Amino acid sequence: MRETKFRGQIAGLPSHLKPRWAYGYLFGIGDHVFIVPDDAWLQEDEYKSEGLFGFIEVIPETVGEYIGREDKNGKEIYEGYIVLTNEFGWKAEVVFHNGMFMCENKGFSAGCEWDKFEIIGNKWDNPGLLEAGK
């Protein structure tokens, strides 16, 4: 059974700062979405200013689920990541479609050999990456 966890871009950061990501368990209260890191209860000081102890508010549109697999470099793969495939250098976004995680670009979706691919970015931090090159 795969581990169920998520990641999301931290909400409310000043615009001059580089976006930061939180990883852990997903939790919602009303219209607000939070990530609770695995180790939140051990890092009290870091999260006190977030309002809810251990809960980090994230931008809902940026939330992606861990697919339960790693790329060829051992990095965890999440929805919304952009991967470089082993098939002719094809770049694709990781999506959940028809009950499974797939690679998708320009309307074409395919199953993937995840351990042969490499994460090269994500659709939020690198919005033009799929259009660049192949």
Buried (B, 14 or more C-beta within 10 A) or exposed (E): EEEEBBBBBBBEEEEEEEEEBBBBBBBEEEEBBBBBBEEBEEEEEEBEEBEEEBBBBBBEEBBBBBBBBBBBEEEBBBBBBBBBBBBEEBBBBBBBEEEEBBBBBEEEBEEBEBEEBEBBBBBBBEEEBBEEEE
